[in-house]
């Protein structure tokens, strides 16, 4: 918000209307996003790339739906996969029913069925859950998630047991001759729904309900004092979150043509929590960044090492400990320096700090992979190649090198990052003084 808008808000007046250039910039961003989604598969046309883009799109919708709870309303949920999974199962059943009866309902409308399913179950159980917030809400969501996940293996008629429920998406009514068999057609379907969902969820944040969600997150007592019921606000946010999570689950079911118990498990809930928090819950674009980063990172790490979940967990711990604002928060911190033209002052300090940090990470990687060799794969060849670095796990020198890298890298990294902090404080003060002077 500009100084003029802040002054107007302080006087109780409405902020000034956006200028024509501001509107063009705003709509230009959405238009550029749509163009990028159209052009992306023309640049990266391989099957693996299209599959990755489809998974990223699904993850973006799921992470943004979760951020309606965590980032917008301040409700930490450990069971958001319930609405994702139930939306996927209902979409799969709907595809089978529509295909069997040959009803003229096209595949692009199936995500709406998943969204309605997520909304229904969120509305059904949300009124009781949202009566409490904080730790109580988190524990209730965890218990509900375990209940539904265990039911998936018991209610085999609906959930299909361990095998799940499969479907054939090509049997549905064709629109413009599209069978949605090729992955490129599924990519464009997911991309269209991703763009629609992003716009809808962004618009939700600009509504009075979205503002009240932020108020409930920051100070529910004051919200109640001015005449609003925090419970109702939390409940409405919970319902919207379930709706968009159901859409994401339906798209996942369409993409894989199957829905199984993994959609409802704790891993799915944990992944969306990681994506949202790593990206940054304080900004709308944060979950988008986190979803892209986590999806690509998980796919990439799984090809580089068999214990990629361990590295993923260590990275999440590092983000929580050293960058609670997430990746987006780190980037947004540099806006004052960019506006003042002083970002280049930080680059030498960053480059110096990166070297010992990489040495520390390399030492940890060598230590972890060596331990994994002796504990998990003791009978396999000791010649390991992890992250492109070949070494022999049985050589004592590997232990010595990894220990030196960890110890020396930690000491030098701590010293260099302390220096980065000092340079940051000085540069930020100079940038603010320059801005105020102009």
C-alpha positions in Angstrom: 0.0 0.0 0.0 1.4 3.4 -0.9 1.8 6.3 1.5 -1.3 8.0 0.0 -3.4 5.0 0.4 -2.2 4.6 4.0 -3.0 8.2 4.8 -6.5 7.8 3.3 -7.1 4.7 5.2 -6.1 6.4 8.4 -8.6 9.2 7.8 -11.3 6.6 7.2 -11.6 7.4 3.5 -11.4 4.8 0.7 -8.0 4.4 -1.0 -7.6 5.9 -4.4 -8.7 3.8 -7.4 -5.9 2.0 -9.3 -4.5 4.0 -12.3 -4.7 2.8 -15.8 -1.1 1.7 -15.8 -1.6 -0.3 -12.6 -4.6 -2.1 -14.2 -2.7 -2.8 -17.3 0.2 -4.2 -15.3 -2.2 -6.3 -13.2 -4.0 -7.9 -16.2 -0.7 -8.1 -18.1 0.6 -10.5 -15.4 -2.4 -12.9 -15.8 -2.2 -12.6 -19.6 1.6 -13.4 -19.6 0.9 -16.4 -17.3 -1.7 -17.8 -19.7 0.7 -17.3 -22.7 3.5 -19.0 -20.7 1.2 -22.0 -20.0 0.3 -22.3 -23.7 3.9 -22.0 -24.9 5.6 -24.1 -22.3 4.9 -27.6 -23.8 6.1 -26.3 -27.2 9.5 -25.6 -25.7 9.6 -28.7 -23.5 7.7 -31.3 -25.4 9.0 -34.5 -24.0 6.7 -36.9 -22.1 8.6 -36.5 -18.9 8.4 -32.7 -19.1 4.6 -32.8 -19.7 4.1 -35.1 -16.8 6.2 -32.9 -14.5 4.2 -29.8 -15.6 1.0 -31.6 -14.9 2.1 -32.6 -11.4 3.3 -29.0 -10.8 -0.1 -27.6 -11.8 -2.0 -30.0 -9.4 0.4 -29.2 -6.6 -0.1 -25.5 -7.1 -3.9 -25.8 -6.7 -3.5 -28.0 -3.7 -0.9 -25.8 -2.0 -3.0 -22.6 -2.6 -6.0 -24.3 -1.1 -4.0 -25.3 1.9 -2.8 -21.7 2.3 -6.4 -20.5 2.6 -6.2 -22.3 6.0 -2.7 -21.8 7.1 -1.5 -18.5 5.5 -4.8 -16.6 5.3 -6.7 -17.8 8.4 -4.0 -19.2 10.6 -5.3 -22.8 10.9 -2.6 -25.5 10.8 -4.1 -28.7 9.4 -2.4 -32.1 9.3 -5.2 -33.7 7.3 -5.8 -31.6 4.2 -5.3 -34.7 2.1 -8.8 -35.9 3.2 -10.5 -33.4 0.8 -7.9 -33.9 -1.9 -8.4 -37.7 -1.8 -12.2 -37.7 -1.5 -12.4 -35.3 -4.4 -10.2 -37.7 -6.4 -12.3 -40.8 -5.5 -15.6 -39.1 -6.3 -14.1 -37.9 -9.7 -13.0 -41.4 -10.5 -16.4 -42.9 -9.7 -18.1 -40.1 -11.7 -15.9 -40.9 -14.7 -16.8 -44.6 -14.5 -20.5 -43.8 -14.1 -20.7 -41.3 -16.9 -18.7 -43.5 -19.2 -20.9 -46.5 -18.4 -24.1 -44.7 -19.1 -22.6 -42.6 -22.0 -23.9 -39.4 -20.6 -22.9 -36.3 -22.6 -20.7 -34.9 -19.8 -17.1 -34.1 -21.0 -14.0 -34.7 -19.0 -13.1 -31.0 -18.4 -16.2 -30.8 -16.1 -15.0 -33.7 -13.9 -12.8 -31.5 -11.6 -16.0 -29.7 -10.6 -17.3 -32.9 -9.2 -14.2 -33.3 -7.2 -14.5 -29.8 -6.0 -18.1 -30.2 -4.9 -17.1 -33.4 -3.1 -14.4 -31.6 -1.2 -16.8 -28.8 -0.4 -19.5 -31.2 0.8 -17.2 -33.1 3.2 -15.6 -29.9 4.4 -19.0 -28.4 5.1 -20.1 -31.6 6.8 -17.3 -31.9 9.3 -15.9 -28.3 9.3 -18.5 -26.7 11.6 -17.3 -28.8 14.5 -13.6 -28.6 13.6 -13.4 -24.9 13.2 -15.0 -24.2 16.6 -11.4 -24.4 17.9 -8.2 -23.1 16.4 -4.5 -23.5 17.1 -3.3 -26.8 18.5 -6.8 -28.1 19.1 -7.7 -27.7 15.4 -4.4 -29.3 14.3 -4.9 -32.4 16.5 -8.6 -32.8 15.3 -7.5 -32.6 11.7 -4.8 -35.2 12.4 -7.2 -37.6 14.0 -9.7 -37.2 11.2 -7.0 -37.8 8.6 -6.0 -41.0 10.3 -9.6 -42.1 10.5 -10.3 -41.5 6.9 -7.0 -43.1 5.8 -7.7 -46.3 7.8 -11.2 -46.4 6.4 -9.8 -46.5 2.9 -8.5 -50.0 3.5 -11.8 -51.1 5.1 -14.5 -49.7 2.9 -13.3 -51.6 -0.2 -16.5 -51.0 -2.2 -15.9 -47.2 -2.4 -12.1 -47.0 -2.0 -11.1 -50.2 -3.7 -8.7 -51.4 -1.0 -5.0 -51.2 -1.6 -5.4 -51.4 -5.4 -7.7 -48.3 -5.5 -10.3 -47.4 -8.2 -9.2 -47.0 -11.8 -11.0 -45.4 -14.7 -10.6 -44.7 -18.4 -10.8 -41.0 -19.2 -11.0 -41.5 -22.9 -14.5 -43.1 -22.8 -16.2 -39.8 -21.9 -18.0 -37.4 -24.2 -15.5 -35.8 -26.6 -15.3 -32.0 -26.8 -13.9 -30.6 -30.1 -12.7 -34.1 -31.0 -10.4 -34.3 -28.0 -10.1 -37.8 -26.4 -7.8 -36.6 -23.6 -5.7 -39.7 -24.1 -2.4 -38.0 -25.0 -0.5 -36.4 -22.1 -0.4 -33.0 -24.0 -4.2 -32.8 -23.9 -4.2 -33.6 -20.2 -1.5 -30.9 -19.6 -3.7 -28.2 -21.2 -6.7 -29.4 -19.2 -4.7 -29.2 -16.0 -3.1 -25.9 -17.0 -6.6 -24.3 -17.7 -7.9 -25.4 -14.4 -4.8 -24.3 -12.6 -5.1 -20.8 -14.1 -8.8 -20.7 -13.2 -8.2 -21.8 -9.6 -5.3 -19.4 -9.1 -7.5 -16.5 -10.3 -10.4 -17.6 -8.2 -8.3 -18.0 -5.0 -6.6 -14.7 -5.6 -10.0 -13.0 -6.0 -11.1 -14.6 -2.7 -8.2 -13.0 -0.9 -9.4 -9.5 -2.1 -13.0 -10.0 -0.9 -14.3 -8.9 2.5 -14.2 -12.6 3.6 -10.5 -12.8 2.7 -9.8 -9.7 4.7 -11.7 -11.1 7.7 -9.8 -14.3 7.4 -6.6 -12.3 7.8 -8.1 -10.5 10.8 -9.1 -13.8 12.4 -5.6 -15.0 11.9 -4.1 -11.9 13.6 -6.6 -11.1 16.3 -9.8 -13.2 16.7 -10.8 -11.4 19.8 -10.9 -8.0 18.1 -12.9 -9.5 15.2 -15.5 -10.7 17.7 -15.4 -7.3 19.3 -16.4 -5.5 16.1 -19.3 -7.9 15.5 -18.1 -10.8 13.5 -18.0 -14.4 14.6 -14.5 -15.9 14.1 -16.0 -19.4 14.0 -18.1 -18.6 11.0 -15.1 -17.0 9.2 -13.0 -20.0 9.9 -15.8 -22.3 8.7 -16.2 -20.5 5.4 -12.5 -20.5 4.8 -12.4 -24.2 5.6 -15.2 -24.9 3.0 -13.4 -22.9 0.3 -10.2 -24.7 1.1 -11.9 -28.1 0.8 -13.5 -27.1 -2.5 -10.2 -26.2 -4.2 -8.4 -29.2 -2.6 -11.1 -31.4 -4.2 -10.4 -29.9 -7.6 -6.7 -30.7 -7.2 -7.5 -34.3 -6.2 -9.9 -34.7 -9.2 -7.2 -33.5 -11.5 -4.7 -35.9 -10.0 -7.2 -38.8 -10.5 -7.7 -37.7 -14.1 -4.0 -37.5 -14.7 -3.2 -41.0 -13.3 -6.6 -42.5 -14.1 -6.6 -44.0 -10.7 -7.4 -43.1 -7.1 -6.0 -45.1 -4.2 -5.4 -44.8 -0.4 -2.1 -42.8 -1.0 -4.3 -39.8 -1.9 -5.6 -39.7 1.7 -2.4 -40.6 3.6 -0.2 -38.5 5.9 2.4 -38.2 3.2 0.1 -36.2 1.0 -0.9 -33.9 3.9 2.8 -33.5 4.8 3.8 -32.7 1.2 1.3 -29.9 0.9 2.4 -28.5 4.3 6.0 -28.6 3.1 5.2 -27.0 -0.2 3.2 -24.1 1.4 5.7 -23.4 4.1 8.8 -23.7 2.0 7.3 -21.3 -0.6 6.2 -18.8 2.1 2.8 -18.5 3.7 3.0 -14.7 4.0 2.5 -14.1 0.2 0.0 -15.3 -2.3 2.6 -16.4 -4.7 4.5 -18.3 -1.9 2.6 -21.6 -2.2 3.0 -21.4 -6.0 6.8 -21.1 -5.7 6.8 -23.8 -3.0 4.7 -26.2 -5.1 7.0 -25.8 -8.1 10.1 -26.1 -6.0 9.0 -29.2 -4.0 7.6 -31.1 -7.0 10.7 -30.5 -9.1 13.1 -31.2 -6.1 11.3 -34.4 -5.2 11.4 -35.7 -8.7 15.0 -34.7 -9.1 16.3 -36.0 -5.8 14.6 -39.4 -6.4 16.8 -39.8 -9.4 20.0 -38.8 -7.5 19.7 -40.8 -4.3 17.5 -43.4 -2.7 17.2 -41.5 0.6 15.9 -38.3 -1.0 13.2 -38.0 1.7 15.9 -37.5 4.3 17.5 -34.6 2.3 14.0 -33.2 1.8 13.4 -33.3 5.5 16.7 -31.7 6.3 16.0 -28.9 3.8 12.6 -28.3 5.4 14.2 -28.1 8.8 16.7 -25.5 7.5 13.9 -23.4 6.0 12.0 -23.4 9.3 15.1 -22.6 11.3 16.8 -20.0 9.1 14.1 -18.7 6.7 10.7 -18.9 8.4 9.3 -16.6 5.6 10.1 -19.3 3.0 11.7 -18.8 -0.4 9.3 -16.0 -1.3 10.1 -14.2 2.0 13.8 -14.3 1.3 13.2 -12.9 -2.2 10.9 -10.2 -1.0 13.4 -9.1 1.7 15.5 -7.7 -1.2 12.9 -5.4 -2.6 14.2 -2.3 -0.7 17.7 -3.0 -2.0 16.5 -3.4 -5.6 14.5 -0.2 -5.4 17.5 1.7 -4.1 19.9 0.1 -6.6 22.1 -1.4 -3.9 21.6 -5.1 -4.4 25.1 -5.5 -5.9 26.6 -4.6 -2.6 25.3 -7.9 -1.2 26.5 -10.1 -4.0 30.2 -10.4 -2.9 29.1 -11.4 0.7 26.7 -14.0 -0.7 29.3 -15.5 -3.0 31.8 -15.8 -0.2 29.2 -17.4 2.1 28.1 -19.9 -0.5 31.5 -21.6 -0.8 31.8 -23.0 2.8 28.1 -23.7 2.8 28.5 -25.9 -0.3 31.5 -27.6 1.4 29.4 -28.3 4.5 26.5 -29.7 2.4 29.0 -31.9 0.4 30.4 -33.3 3.6 27.0 -34.1 5.0 26.0 -35.8 1.7 29.1 -38.0 1.8 28.5 -38.9 5.4 24.9 -39.7 4.9 25.5 -41.8 1.8 28.3 -43.7 3.5 26.1 -44.5 6.5 23.2 -45.5 4.2 25.6 -47.9 2.4 26.6 -49.7 5.7 23.1 -49.8 7.2 20.8 -50.3 4.2 22.9 -51.7 1.4 25.9 -53.4 3.0 26.2 -56.1 0.4 26.2 -53.8 -2.6 29.2 -52.2 -4.3 30.9 -49.5 -2.1 31.4 -47.4 -5.2 28.8 -44.7 -4.8 27.8 -41.9 -7.1 25.5 -39.4 -5.3 24.6 -36.0 -6.7 27.1 -36.7 -9.5 30.1 -37.1 -7.0 31.7 -40.6 -7.1 33.5 -42.0 -4.1 34.2 -45.3 -2.3 32.3 -45.7 0.9 34.8 -48.3 2.3 37.8 -46.0 2.2 38.8 -44.4 5.5 39.7 -41.3 3.6 36.1 -40.7 2.7 35.2 -40.5 6.4 38.1 -38.1 7.0 37.2 -35.9 4.1 33.6 -35.7 5.0 34.4 -34.9 8.6 36.8 -32.1 7.6 34.3 -30.7 5.2 31.6 -30.7 7.8 33.7 -29.2 10.6 35.6 -26.6 8.6 32.6 -25.8 6.4 30.4 -25.2 9.5 33.0 -22.9 11.1 33.6 -20.9 7.9 29.9 -20.8 7.0 29.0 -19.5 10.4 31.7 -16.8 10.2 30.7 -15.8 6.6 27.0 -15.7 7.2 27.6 -13.5 10.3 29.5 -11.2 8.0 26.5 -11.4 5.5 24.2 -10.2 8.4 26.4 -7.3 9.2 26.6 -6.3 5.5 22.9 -6.7 5.2 22.1 -4.3 8.1 24.4 -1.7 6.7 23.1 -2.0 3.2 19.5 -2.0 4.2 20.0 1.1 6.3 21.7 2.9 3.4 18.9 1.8 1.1 16.2 3.1 3.4 18.0 6.4 3.8 18.4 6.8 0.0 14.7 6.1 -0.5 13.6 8.6 2.2 16.0 11.2 0.7 14.3 11.0 -2.7 
